[in-house]
Amino acid sequence: MKDIPQEERPRERLLRFGAQVLSDAELLAVLLRTGTRSESALVLAQRILKGDGGISGLAYVVNSTVEELSKIKGIGLAKAVQIKAAVELGRRISRYSGGQQVTITSPLDVKDLLMEEMRFLEKEHFKAILLNTKNHVISIEDISVGSLNSSIVHPREVFKPAIKRSSASIILVHNHPSGDPVPSKEDIEVTSRLVDAGNILGINVLDHIIIGNNSILSLREQGLM
């Protein structure tokens, strides 16, 4: 950072203008604090964001493991742990409700609740939001990871936590790693199967939300359930 004028360094820019004006690389450089003998923390951050050839940018930071990050020249275990701790803190902040109960009244509420956690995931993650009679969130349950199909999204696994927590209703949520939330035939078939199972159990499936890259699709709103 010594080659960068002091007023243009990420930390000084943050103090002067606020964190919101910093680029992804600058924010990552602030976390790293130091670079290597041959490059600044900012250059190191830019190199991290280039990814591994498969994914890049924030998606790479979110999906990479501590082990993968620590293998990058100039990172090491300590910096890798700092990065992953920051990612997890961001996830928790995105779901923090200030101690108040979260109420789901529309698909946009689901977007606010889970978008930042799920938009960059490399695999399909299927979750169930458990609700009480007032549509307050009881919990968010991880059901499965992998391509969505009836073998891994079994009604037993979906409704077991809902029965245990005495949920009045549930909302199904999964992500599309491609970033396109348009449902597949399998998405629609699995949803229909779970709606039927919920009717038998007396637990209403209110909606199935598919999360893309900063976009969502509600099967309920699309008339697909």
C-alpha atoms as a printed R data frame, in Angstrom:
    type eleno elety resid chain resno       x       y       z
1   ATOM     1    CA   MET     A     1   0.000   0.000   0.000
2   ATOM     2    CA   LYS     A     2   3.013   2.292   0.365
3   ATOM     3    CA   ASP     A     3   2.978   2.999  -3.371
4   ATOM     4    CA   ILE     A     4  -0.614   4.260  -3.137
5   ATOM     5    CA   PRO     A     5  -1.136   7.859  -1.964
6   ATOM     6    CA   GLN     A     6  -2.415   7.748   1.602
7   ATOM     7    CA   GLU     A     7  -5.730   9.409   0.758
8   ATOM     8    CA   GLU     A     8  -6.412   6.756  -1.904
9   ATOM     9    CA   ARG     A     9  -5.734   3.740   0.321
10  ATOM    10    CA   PRO     A    10  -8.842   1.626   1.073
11  ATOM    11    CA   ARG     A    11  -8.756   2.126   4.838
12  ATOM    12    CA   GLU     A    12  -8.358   5.878   4.544
13  ATOM    13    CA   ARG     A    13 -11.101   6.049   1.892
14  ATOM    14    CA   LEU     A    14 -13.413   4.103   4.187
15  ATOM    15    CA   LEU     A    15 -12.742   6.474   7.075
16  ATOM    16    CA   ARG     A    16 -13.254   9.522   4.879
17  ATOM    17    CA   PHE     A    17 -16.194   8.498   2.701
18  ATOM    18    CA   GLY     A    18 -17.736   5.414   4.312
19  ATOM    19    CA   ALA     A    19 -17.600   1.702   3.479
20  ATOM    20    CA   GLN     A    20 -20.306   1.996   0.812
21  ATOM    21    CA   VAL     A    21 -17.976   3.765  -1.661
22  ATOM    22    CA   LEU     A    22 -15.335   1.017  -1.615
23  ATOM    23    CA   SER     A    23 -15.152  -1.620  -4.333
24  ATOM    24    CA   ASP     A    24 -15.249  -5.331  -3.509
25  ATOM    25    CA   ALA     A    25 -11.464  -5.473  -3.868
26  ATOM    26    CA   GLU     A    26 -10.958  -2.490  -1.555
27  ATOM    27    CA   LEU     A    27 -13.216  -3.969   1.141
28  ATOM    28    CA   LEU     A    28 -11.352  -7.265   0.895
29  ATOM    29    CA   ALA     A    29  -8.032  -5.395   1.120
30  ATOM    30    CA   VAL     A    30  -9.180  -3.763   4.373
31  ATOM    31    CA   LEU     A    31  -9.858  -7.243   5.773
32  ATOM    32    CA   LEU     A    32  -6.475  -8.557   4.613
33  ATOM    33    CA   ARG     A    33  -4.639  -5.526   6.063
34  ATOM    34    CA   THR     A    34  -1.313  -6.529   4.483
35  ATOM    35    CA   GLY     A    35  -0.179  -7.927   1.160
36  ATOM    36    CA   THR     A    36   3.083  -9.628   0.301
37  ATOM    37    CA   ARG     A    37   6.601  -8.339  -0.285
38  ATOM    38    CA   SER     A    38   5.858  -7.944  -3.981
39  ATOM    39    CA   GLU     A    39   2.231  -6.746  -3.970
40  ATOM    40    CA   SER     A    40  -0.104  -4.596  -1.902
41  ATOM    41    CA   ALA     A    41  -3.154  -5.855  -0.047
42  ATOM    42    CA   LEU     A    42  -5.293  -4.306  -2.803
43  ATOM    43    CA   VAL     A    43  -3.495  -6.215  -5.575
44  ATOM    44    CA   LEU     A    44  -3.737  -9.392  -3.506
45  ATOM    45    CA   ALA     A    45  -7.471  -8.803  -3.066
46  ATOM    46    CA   GLN     A    46  -7.909  -8.292  -6.808
47  ATOM    47    CA   ARG     A    47  -6.079 -11.553  -7.437
48  ATOM    48    CA   ILE     A    48  -8.371 -13.406  -5.011
49  ATOM    49    CA   LEU     A    49 -11.456 -12.053  -6.766
50  ATOM    50    CA   LYS     A    50 -10.239 -13.434 -10.100
51  ATOM    51    CA   GLY     A    51 -11.173 -16.831  -8.687
52  ATOM    52    CA   ASP     A    52 -10.017 -20.204  -9.885
53  ATOM    53    CA   GLY     A    53 -11.194 -20.216 -13.494
54  ATOM    54    CA   GLY     A    54 -14.582 -21.672 -12.624
55  ATOM    55    CA   ILE     A    55 -16.121 -18.896 -10.546
56  ATOM    56    CA   SER     A    56 -14.849 -15.449  -9.672
57  ATOM    57    CA   GLY     A    57 -15.691 -12.321  -7.720
58  ATOM    58    CA   LEU     A    58 -17.741 -12.505  -4.540
59  ATOM    59    CA   ALA     A    59 -19.126 -15.888  -5.602
60  ATOM    60    CA   TYR     A    60 -15.621 -17.323  -5.309
61  ATOM    61    CA   VAL     A    61 -15.079 -15.763  -1.885
62  ATOM    62    CA   VAL     A    62 -18.401 -17.131  -0.629
63  ATOM    63    CA   ASN     A    63 -17.980 -20.663  -1.975
64  ATOM    64    CA   SER     A    64 -14.272 -21.284  -1.409
65  ATOM    65    CA   THR     A    65 -13.158 -23.126   1.710
66  ATOM    66    CA   VAL     A    66 -10.542 -22.045   4.219
67  ATOM    67    CA   GLU     A    67  -8.243 -24.685   2.751
68  ATOM    68    CA   GLU     A    68  -8.704 -23.385  -0.800
69  ATOM    69    CA   LEU     A    69  -8.136 -19.772   0.191
70  ATOM    70    CA   SER     A    70  -5.082 -20.582   2.288
71  ATOM    71    CA   LYS     A    71  -3.386 -22.116  -0.774
72  ATOM    72    CA   ILE     A    72  -3.407 -18.753  -2.553
73  ATOM    73    CA   LYS     A    73   0.038 -17.151  -2.429
74  ATOM    74    CA   GLY     A    74  -0.005 -14.400   0.186
75  ATOM    75    CA   ILE     A    75  -3.098 -15.633   2.049
76  ATOM    76    CA   GLY     A    76  -2.200 -18.399   4.455
77  ATOM    77    CA   LEU     A    77  -4.428 -19.858   7.142
78  ATOM    78    CA   ALA     A    78  -4.881 -16.714   9.266
79  ATOM    79    CA   LYS     A    79  -6.091 -14.512   6.405
80  ATOM    80    CA   ALA     A    80  -8.271 -17.318   5.032
81  ATOM    81    CA   VAL     A    81  -9.994 -17.643   8.402
82  ATOM    82    CA   GLN     A    82 -10.553 -13.861   8.533
83  ATOM    83    CA   ILE     A    83 -12.181 -13.897   5.110
84  ATOM    84    CA   LYS     A    84 -14.514 -16.807   5.892
85  ATOM    85    CA   ALA     A    85 -15.437 -15.256   9.247
86  ATOM    86    CA   ALA     A    86 -16.390 -12.035   7.436
87  ATOM    87    CA   VAL     A    87 -18.504 -13.999   4.928
88  ATOM    88    CA   GLU     A    88 -20.367 -15.797   7.710
89  ATOM    89    CA   LEU     A    89 -20.868 -12.550   9.623
90  ATOM    90    CA   GLY     A    90 -22.389 -11.019   6.493
91  ATOM    91    CA   ARG     A    91 -24.776 -13.953   6.188
92  ATOM    92    CA   ARG     A    92 -25.889 -13.580   9.787
93  ATOM    93    CA   ILE     A    93 -26.333  -9.816   9.475
94  ATOM    94    CA   SER     A    94 -28.526 -10.315   6.391
95  ATOM    95    CA   ARG     A    95 -30.856 -12.480   8.498
96  ATOM    96    CA   TYR     A    96 -30.741 -10.353  11.650
97  ATOM    97    CA   SER     A    97 -34.108  -8.906  12.572
98  ATOM    98    CA   GLY     A    98 -33.135  -6.772  15.551
99  ATOM    99    CA   GLY     A    99 -34.648  -9.246  17.961
100 ATOM   100    CA   GLN     A   100 -38.086  -8.893  16.360
101 ATOM   101    CA   GLN     A   101 -40.010 -11.777  14.856
102 ATOM   102    CA   VAL     A   102 -39.695 -11.996  11.092
103 ATOM   103    CA   THR     A   103 -43.040 -12.135   9.296
104 ATOM   104    CA   ILE     A   104 -43.450 -13.409   5.749
105 ATOM   105    CA   THR     A   105 -46.181 -11.564   3.845
106 ATOM   106    CA   SER     A   106 -44.875 -11.823   0.268
107 ATOM   107    CA   PRO     A   107 -42.113 -13.395  -1.839
108 ATOM   108    CA   LEU     A   108 -40.103 -10.193  -1.384
109 ATOM   109    CA   ASP     A   109 -39.846 -10.959   2.334
110 ATOM   110    CA   VAL     A   110 -38.262 -14.298   1.431
111 ATOM   111    CA   LYS     A   111 -35.886 -12.476  -0.909
112 ATOM   112    CA   ASP     A   112 -34.821 -10.134   1.908
113 ATOM   113    CA   LEU     A   113 -34.365 -13.078   4.244
114 ATOM   114    CA   LEU     A   114 -32.365 -15.491   2.082
115 ATOM   115    CA   MET     A   115 -31.098 -13.803  -1.102
116 ATOM   116    CA   GLU     A   116 -27.630 -12.868   0.178
117 ATOM   117    CA   GLU     A   117 -27.154 -16.287   1.716
118 ATOM   118    CA   MET     A   118 -28.183 -18.286  -1.342
119 ATOM   119    CA   ARG     A   119 -27.505 -16.257  -4.507
120 ATOM   120    CA   PHE     A   120 -23.859 -17.321  -4.914
121 ATOM   121    CA   LEU     A   121 -24.141 -20.995  -3.922
122 ATOM   122    CA   GLU     A   122 -22.595 -23.367  -6.472
123 ATOM   123    CA   LYS     A   123 -25.029 -26.220  -5.785
124 ATOM   124    CA   GLU     A   124 -28.787 -26.246  -5.352
125 ATOM   125    CA   HIS     A   125 -29.719 -25.900  -1.694
126 ATOM   126    CA   PHE     A   126 -33.271 -26.701  -0.671
127 ATOM   127    CA   LYS     A   127 -34.673 -25.060   2.460
128 ATOM   128    CA   ALA     A   128 -38.017 -24.890   4.237
129 ATOM   129    CA   ILE     A   129 -39.163 -21.795   6.117
130 ATOM   130    CA   LEU     A   130 -41.383 -22.875   9.010
131 ATOM   131    CA   LEU     A   131 -44.190 -20.474   9.962
132 ATOM   132    CA   ASN     A   132 -46.705 -20.217  12.773
133 ATOM   133    CA   THR     A   133 -50.376 -19.236  12.388
134 ATOM   134    CA   LYS     A   134 -49.408 -15.539  12.100
135 ATOM   135    CA   ASN     A   135 -46.794 -16.226   9.419
136 ATOM   136    CA   HIS     A   136 -43.976 -15.494  11.850
137 ATOM   137    CA   VAL     A   137 -40.799 -17.415  11.023
138 ATOM   138    CA   ILE     A   138 -40.208 -20.227  13.480
139 ATOM   139    CA   SER     A   139 -37.032 -21.472  11.834
140 ATOM   140    CA   ILE     A   140 -35.303 -22.006   8.499
141 ATOM   141    CA   GLU     A   141 -34.441 -25.646   7.901
142 ATOM   142    CA   ASP     A   142 -31.783 -27.032   5.544
143 ATOM   143    CA   ILE     A   143 -33.369 -29.976   3.734
144 ATOM   144    CA   SER     A   144 -30.946 -31.059   1.024
145 ATOM   145    CA   VAL     A   145 -28.043 -30.094  -1.225
146 ATOM   146    CA   GLY     A   146 -27.825 -31.178  -4.859
147 ATOM   147    CA   SER     A   147 -29.927 -31.143  -8.021
148 ATOM   148    CA   LEU     A   148 -33.596 -30.926  -7.109
149 ATOM   149    CA   ASN     A   149 -35.396 -34.247  -7.494
150 ATOM   150    CA   SER     A   150 -37.878 -36.383  -5.635
151 ATOM   151    CA   SER     A   151 -35.206 -38.713  -4.253
152 ATOM   152    CA   ILE     A   152 -33.386 -36.049  -2.219
153 ATOM   153    CA   VAL     A   153 -36.409 -33.819  -1.482
154 ATOM   154    CA   HIS     A   154 -38.553 -36.419   0.224
155 ATOM   155    CA   PRO     A   155 -41.723 -35.323   2.067
156 ATOM   156    CA   ARG     A   156 -40.439 -37.046   5.179
157 ATOM   157    CA   GLU     A   157 -37.358 -34.809   5.299
158 ATOM   158    CA   VAL     A   158 -39.316 -31.660   4.464
159 ATOM   159    CA   PHE     A   159 -42.138 -32.105   6.966
160 ATOM   160    CA   LYS     A   160 -40.260 -33.769   9.837
161 ATOM   161    CA   PRO     A   161 -39.005 -30.452  11.305
162 ATOM   162    CA   ALA     A   162 -42.370 -28.803  10.558
163 ATOM   163    CA   ILE     A   163 -44.200 -31.463  12.582
164 ATOM   164    CA   LYS     A   164 -41.612 -31.290  15.360
165 ATOM   165    CA   ARG     A   165 -41.961 -27.492  15.613
166 ATOM   166    CA   SER     A   166 -45.772 -27.533  15.243
167 ATOM   167    CA   SER     A   167 -45.662 -25.351  12.132
168 ATOM   168    CA   ALA     A   168 -48.926 -24.139  10.658
169 ATOM   169    CA   SER     A   169 -47.426 -23.711   7.208
170 ATOM   170    CA   ILE     A   170 -44.153 -23.757   5.290
171 ATOM   171    CA   ILE     A   171 -42.528 -22.007   2.355
172 ATOM   172    CA   LEU     A   172 -40.188 -23.994   0.141
173 ATOM   173    CA   VAL     A   173 -37.037 -22.254  -1.106
174 ATOM   174    CA   HIS     A   174 -34.205 -23.353  -3.349
175 ATOM   175    CA   ASN     A   175 -31.597 -21.627  -5.485
176 ATOM   176    CA   HIS     A   176 -30.547 -21.998  -9.101
177 ATOM   177    CA   PRO     A   177 -26.740 -21.700  -9.378
178 ATOM   178    CA   SER     A   178 -27.164 -20.579 -12.994
179 ATOM   179    CA   GLY     A   179 -28.730 -17.371 -11.686
180 ATOM   180    CA   ASP     A   180 -31.927 -17.951 -13.688
181 ATOM   181    CA   PRO     A   181 -34.911 -18.590 -11.372
182 ATOM   182    CA   VAL     A   182 -37.204 -20.020 -14.075
183 ATOM   183    CA   PRO     A   183 -38.530 -23.361 -12.718
184 ATOM   184    CA   SER     A   184 -37.733 -26.670 -14.355
185 ATOM   185    CA   LYS     A   185 -40.233 -29.469 -14.888
186 ATOM   186    CA   GLU     A   186 -38.663 -31.223 -11.906
187 ATOM   187    CA   ASP     A   187 -39.171 -28.116  -9.723
188 ATOM   188    CA   ILE     A   188 -42.876 -28.093 -10.524
189 ATOM   189    CA   GLU     A   189 -43.292 -31.854 -10.020
190 ATOM   190    CA   VAL     A   190 -41.529 -31.837  -6.651
191 ATOM   191    CA   THR     A   191 -43.617 -28.862  -5.527
192 ATOM   192    CA   SER     A   192 -46.869 -30.626  -6.463
193 ATOM   193    CA   ARG     A   193 -45.780 -33.732  -4.542
194 ATOM   194    CA   LEU     A   194 -44.962 -31.708  -1.425
195 ATOM   195    CA   VAL     A   195 -48.209 -29.720  -1.610
196 ATOM   196    CA   ASP     A   196 -50.156 -33.013  -1.659
197 ATOM   197    CA   ALA     A   197 -48.151 -34.333   1.293
198 ATOM   198    CA   GLY     A   198 -48.760 -31.106   3.218
199 ATOM   199    CA   ASN     A   199 -52.493 -31.340   2.631
200 ATOM   200    CA   ILE     A   200 -52.525 -34.830   4.135
201 ATOM   201    CA   LEU     A   201 -50.555 -33.643   7.170
202 ATOM   202    CA   GLY     A   202 -52.528 -30.432   7.618
203 ATOM   203    CA   ILE     A   203 -49.476 -28.252   6.952
204 ATOM   204    CA   ASN     A   204 -50.083 -25.740   4.171
205 ATOM   205    CA   VAL     A   205 -47.332 -25.206   1.592
206 ATOM   206    CA   LEU     A   206 -47.780 -21.486   0.951
207 ATOM   207    CA   ASP     A   207 -45.265 -21.058  -1.849
208 ATOM   208    CA   HIS     A   208 -42.102 -22.304  -3.481
209 ATOM   209    CA   ILE     A   209 -39.561 -19.540  -4.086
210 ATOM   210    CA   ILE     A   210 -36.673 -20.033  -6.502
211 ATOM   211    CA   ILE     A   211 -33.697 -17.753  -5.945
212 ATOM   212    CA   GLY     A   212 -31.463 -16.660  -8.806
213 ATOM   213    CA   ASN     A   213 -28.762 -14.013  -8.905
214 ATOM   214    CA   ASN     A   214 -30.546 -11.057  -7.293
215 ATOM   215    CA   SER     A   215 -33.882 -12.267  -8.673
216 ATOM   216    CA   ILE     A   216 -36.618 -14.594  -7.454
217 ATOM   217    CA   LEU     A   217 -39.604 -16.444  -8.844
218 ATOM   218    CA   SER     A   218 -42.708 -17.466  -6.906
219 ATOM   219    CA   LEU     A   219 -44.401 -20.604  -8.189
220 ATOM   220    CA   ARG     A   220 -47.570 -19.448  -6.421
221 ATOM   221    CA   GLU     A   221 -47.586 -16.104  -8.237
222 ATOM   222    CA   GLN     A   222 -46.894 -17.863 -11.535
223 ATOM   223    CA   GLY     A   223 -49.891 -20.157 -11.037
224 ATOM   224    CA   LEU     A   224 -47.650 -23.237 -10.973
225 ATOM   225    CA   MET     A   225 -48.945 -24.629  -7.667
